Amino acid sequence: MPISKKNFIIDPVNNVTGQEFSFKNGQPTVKFSIPSVELMLETSNLRLSGQVYIKNATGSQITQSGYNTQLQVNENGTEQLMSDATKCNMQNFAGVHNLIKSIVIESKKAKIELVNDSIYPTHSALRQANKYGEDDFKRIPLTQSLASGIHADKLSRHLNIVGGSTAMPVSLRGNYFSIKLGEGLFEGYPLHLGREYLSGLNITIYLNNDSTSVFSRWNNPTSEDDSVENFSYVLKNLKLAGRYIQPTAQELKEYQSTILYNTPTEFLNSVYSSVNSMSQTPQLQLVQSVVNLFKRTDNNNNSFMNPLNFPTMPGLSKVTTSKNNQRFPLDYEQQITPSPSDFATPESLQFKILAYGTAGLTYNNMKALNNGKVPAKTSLSLKLAMENMEQEFASPQNNCFPDMAPIATDYSMGLGMFQNFVNQDYSIETDSLVATGSSKIPTATNEKILTAVSIINSLTELDMKTLQTVI
């Protein structure tokens, strides 16, 4: 048991006038410096806190005005103007995490890069969607990441209104948030900040661009006044808060300088045809899982669409995963039965999700996203998949119901095992109706190619004394 724990709060070393950070309206990077001290850093409680508010196209902060008279676009597309607070949204599962593009953590000992999480928003959204249940997101927004889950169509407007309440002084406006920084990277293992070890840390946060941070309620607004194309966000009063651990002599003697921590690696591909094969040869030794997400190519840097909407691959009917041209870890094809091809008119189904028999695939996905175990809670439910599918067929489409339906593979076998992928070929083959023009999938997507985001979750071994890493 440690002798003591000491709380600390650190300001950014590159603080600007007004203490505001923004991709568009100010400083797009945030830098923190954790000093070299003969103490340990409790990584499980490292938090980024501050306030966030949204600016409209004219550069004015969204305020409470228009709350009582705001109107939404009708389901039949009738043009009715919405207030700024109603039409502007942040990502459902990532919340404030989606305002961060990447995080880089360096040791001060030799300025060696320990972490470079370049897919922070996607990774955070997946983690939170599989950590919290639907009801949890009703309680989280005002106290933590401001993520609203499947309740975004109701909560996002209220969050914007609270942050811009005209009853508050201008200097105090903005929603307060507190997020765990780099959650899951060090798995709660304490890092020694002494001179013989890391000698302190430099943390650099790169902010995300506005077009992938805030998005409109509808993907095809009936009026330019319903667009959020030139909206932007501002972060202010940022603080890095955490705790130091003062270890006992016995704990220091038993302290292991070599640790393992999670490192997500991203690969991008495109899906051009109905039968598609993707292959990578990642130079990684300790692979835990591979997660493949798919979205339309026009959903990149597009404020008219939810940036992290990864629905079920259109018309998916079969999935095969292989290693070195042999089926692995599953030695059989995963058949999606039924699939849209089995129906004359899938669009006529009362619930469109009935055209996809993805129960087995979903079960494997859940394990791959949770270290080989089925999570105790998840928001990636059948209810969400059903609503997302309904919106895929709708016009205009409500962006408040994004799904994250990956094709994921668990290589830990649920036993904490790892796979050596150095100079090994990994491939996935899918049969679907992508880019076929088929009438059995939504018109908005039946001719679109897809962007495939492959996330390989592996472990990195770090010796904190020599700063040598093995990935």
N, C-alpha and C positions, 0 to 999 in steps of 0.2 A: 504494500500500500504506500503511495507516495507521501512524502513529508507534507507537501502543500500543493495547491493549485492556485495560480495567479491569473486573474483576468487581465486582458489588455484590449485597447481600442487604438487603431492606427488610422491616420488620415492618409489619403493618396499623396505620394511624393511629388506628383505633377498637378496638384490642385490649381485650378484656374480661378479667375475672378468670378465671384458668385457661386463657386463650387459646383458648377454644372458641367456635365459631360454628355455629349451627343454626337452621333455619327454625322448629322447634317448641320447642327447649330452650334457646335463647339468642339471640344477635344474628344477625338474618337478612341483614345486609349486611356486606360486607368492603370496606374502603377503603384504597387505597394512594396514596402521594404520591411521584412521581418529581421530584426538585428541578430547578430551573433551573440548568444548568451549560453551559459553552461546550464541550460534547461532543455526540456523536451517540449515539442509542440503537440498539443492534443488535436490531431487532425479531424476527429469526428465532430468537433465543435467550432470549426473555422467557418465563419459566416460573413457574408457581404450584406450590409444593411444600408438603407437610404430611402429616398423618395423618387417616384417617377410620375411624370405627367405628360399629356399628349398635346401637341400644337396642331391647329388646323392648317389649311392651305394658305391662309393669310399670315401665319406665324403667331397667331393668338392662342393662348391656352384655352382648351375646352373648359367651359364653365357650366354652371347650373342652368343658364338661360335656355329656354325652349323645353325644359323638362315636362311641363304640364301640357304643352301643345305638340310634342313630338309625334310624328306619324310614321308608320312603317309601310314598306311596299307591300301591297296586297299579294296574295298567292297567285292571283290571275295576272299579275304584272302591272296593274293599274298604277299610274305614276302618282305617288304621294311623297312629298319631301320628308326626309328624316332629319332629326337634329344631329349635330356632330357627335354627341355622346352615344347616340343609338347606332350610327353607321360604322363607328370605329371599334375594332376589336384587337386584342392581343391573343396569341396562340393559346389554345385551350389547356393543354397539359404542361407546356413548358412555362407559360407566364413570363415573368421577368427573365428567366433563364434564356428565353429566345432573343433577348436584346443583346446577348453576349455571343459573339461569333466564335471566339476561341480563347483559350487560357494557356499561357506559357509560364511554367515555374522553373526557375534556375537556382542552382546553388551559388552562394556568394564566394565559395571557396575557390572556384576556378571559372565561374560563370558558365557552368556546364548545364545544358538543358535537361531537366529531369522529366518534365511533362510538356507535351504540346497537343492539347486536346482541340483539334481543328473541327470536330463535329459536335461541339458542345450542345447546341440547341436540340438536335435530333436525339442525341444520347440522353439528355435530360428529360425530354418529352416521353421517351420510351420508359425510362426509369420511373417517372412519376405516375404514368398511366398504369404501370404494373405494381405500384406501391400503394396507391390509394383507391378506395372504392368510390362509387358514384356519389354517395352521401358525404364522403369526406371532403369533396370539393365545395360543398356548401359551407363548410366551416373554415377552410383554409384561406380563402382569398384575402381577407382583410388583415391577416397576421403573418403570412409567409410569402409565397411566390406570386400571388395575385392570379394564379391559374384557376380557371372556373370549370374545367372538365366539360361534361356534356351539358352543363347548365349555362353555357356562354350566351345563349340567346336571351337569357333573363338577367344574368349577373354582370355582363360586360358593361352595359349601359349604366348600371348603378355604380360600378367601380369608377367609371369616367366622371360621373356626377359628383361622387364623394371627393375625388381628387381635385376637382375644380370648383368646389363649393364657394360661392361668392360671399358666404358668411365668414369665411376664414381670411386672414390677412394674406396678401399675395405671396409673402415670403414663406408662409406655412403651407401653401397649397401643394397638392401632390399626394399620391397614395404611398403609404409607408410599406416597405417590404423587408424581409430578412430571409436570405436563402443560404443554404449550405453550399460553400464554394468547392467545386470539384468533388462533390459527393461520390463516393465509390472508388475514387482514384487510389487512395491509400488505405481503404478499408478500415479506417480507425486506428491504424498502427501509429504510435507516437514517433515523431522524427526528432532526432537529437540535433540541436542547433549550435553545439559547442565547436571550438576550433578544430578538434580532431575529427569532427564529423562534417556536417553540411555548412557550418560557419554562417548560418543565416540563409534567408531565401529572398529572391526577387520574384514578385508575382505581377505579370502583365496581363491585363484583360483587354481584348480587342472587341469593340462594340460592333454589332450587326448593322447592316444598312437598313434604312427605314422601310423599303419596299418588301422586305422579308420579315419585318417586325410588327407592323400594324397592317390590317387588311379590312376591306369593306365587308359589310354584312352579306351583300349579295354579289355573286360573281358577274352579273350582267345588270348593273344599276340602270334603271329606266330614265335616270336624269343625271347630268354631270354634277348636280348638287348632292347626289348620293354617293359620290366617289370620295375616296380617301387617298387619292394618288399622290398628293403632295403633303400629306400629314407626316408628322415626325414625332419622335419621343425625346424626352430630356431626363437624365438621371441627375440627382443633386444630393448634396449632404452625404456622400458615400463614406462609409467607415468599414474597416476590416476588424472584426471582433473575434477573439478566441481566448484560449487559456494555455498558460505554460504549466508544465508539470515539474515539480522538484522531486526527483527520485531519491530513494534511500540508497545507501552504499551497496546493499545487497542487490537491489534492482539494477543499479548501474553496472555491477559486476556481471549480472546475468543478461544484460541488454545485448540483443543480437544486432550487429551493424548491417547485416544483409537482410533485405526485405523483398517481398514480392508485392507488386501493385498492378492494378488493372490499367491496360492501355488499349483504347479503341483505335482502330485504323480503318480509314475509309477508302473505298474503291468506287469509282463511277463508271457506269456502262450505259448503253442504250439498248432498248428492246425494239427491234424494227419489224419483227414478223411474228406470226402465230406460233411457230416452232422456233424456240430461241435457246441458245446455249451460251452461258457465260463461264469463263474460266480465269482463274488467277493463280499466281505462284507466289504467295506472300512469304517473305523471308522472316518467318516468325516461328519460335520454338514451342511456346507454351500457349496453344490456342484452346480457348474454352468453348466458343460458339461463333457462328456466322449468322448474321441477320441481313436479309435482303428485303429492301423496301422499294416500292414502285410508285411513281407519280407521273402525271402528264408533263411533257416538256415545257408546255406553256405555263406551268406552275412554278417557274424559276424567276425570282425577282419580279413578282407580279402582285401588286397590292390589291387586285381584284379577286385573288384566290387565297385560301388558307395555306401558308407556306409549308406546313407539316401535315398535309392531308395525304396519307398513303393508303388508299382504299385497296380492296381485293383486286388482283389483276383481272381486267375484264375478260370474261369468258373462260377463266382458268379451269382446266379439266385434268391436268396431270403434272406431277412434279417428280423429278429424279435427281438425287444428289450423288456425286461420285468423288472419289479420291484416286488419282492416278488411273483414271478410266475404269475403275471398279466401283460398283455401288457401295456407298459407305456414308454414314454409319447404318442407314437403313438399306437392306439388301433387296428392296422391292420398290416398285413405283408407287407413289402416293396418288391414288385415283380420287378425283373430286367427283363424287356421285351423289345426287345429280349435278349437272353443269348446265349452263344456258343452252348449249347445243341440243340438250335432250327435250327442249320445249319448243313448240311451234312459235309462241309469242310470249317470251318471259315477261315482257312489259305488262301483260294483262294480269299477272299474278297479283293477288291482293297484297302480299308482302314479297317484294322483289328478291329478298335474301333467300327465299325458299328455292331459288334456282341454283344455289351453291351449297353442296354438301361438304362443308369444310371442317366438320367436327374433329376428325383425326388430325388434320393439318394444324388446326388451332391449338390442340392439346400439345403437339410437339413444339409449336411456337412459344407457348407459355413457359415450357421448361427451358427452352434456349434463352429466354429473356430473364430467367431467374435462377441462374447457376444450377440448372439441372432439376429444379424443383418447381412444382405447380405453386404459384404465388397464393398467399392467403387472401389477398384482395387484388382486384383489377378493375379498371374502368373500360377495358377493351371487351365489352360485353356483346352478346347477340343483339341487345336493344340498340346499342350504338351502331353496330354494323348494319342493322335494318334501316335505321334513320339515314345513315350515310348513303346506302343504296337507293333509298327513295329520292334523296337529293340529287344523285347522279342522273336520274331520269327527269328531274324537274327543270323548269326554266322560268324565271331565273333560279339559280341554285343557292340555297342558304349555306354560307360558309361556316356556320357555327357548329356543324356536326362532322368534324374530321375523324376519320378512322386511322388506325395504325395497324394494318393487317399485313405483317411481314410473312415471308417464307424463311423460316429460321431453322437452324440445325444445332442441336446440343451435342458437343463433342466431349463433354465431361461424363457422359453416360449416367448422370445423376450420382456419380461416385467421386467427384472431384478429380477426375482424370484429365489429362491434357493430350493434345495431339501435336506432333512435331511436323510443322508445315514448311520447314526450310527445304527448298528445292522440290517441293511436292506440288502436284497440280490438283487444284480444287475446282470442281465445276458443278453447275446446276443447270438442268434442262427443264423447260416449261412448255406445255401445250396450252394455248389460249386462243382468244379471238382478237388479239391486239393487231391493229392496223389492217384489218380485213374488210372494214366497211360493213360488217354484219349488222343486220337489223335486230339481232338478239342481244345486243349490248347498247348502252345509251348512245344516242346520236352525237352527243358532245365529245365522246371518246372513241367511237368505233373506227375512226381513221387516224387517230393520234398515235405517235410512237411514245414510248415511255422512257423516263430516266430511272435507272436502277441504282440505288444507293446501297452498297454492300458494306456492312460494318463487321469487322473481325475483332472480336474481343479476346485479347491475349494478356498474359502476365509478363511483366518486365522485372528482372532481378537487378537490384541495385545494392552495391556496397557503399554505404555512406562514408566510409573512411577513405577509400580510394576513388570513389565516384565512378567506378566502372559499372557499366550496365550490360545486361544480356537480354536481348529481346527475342 
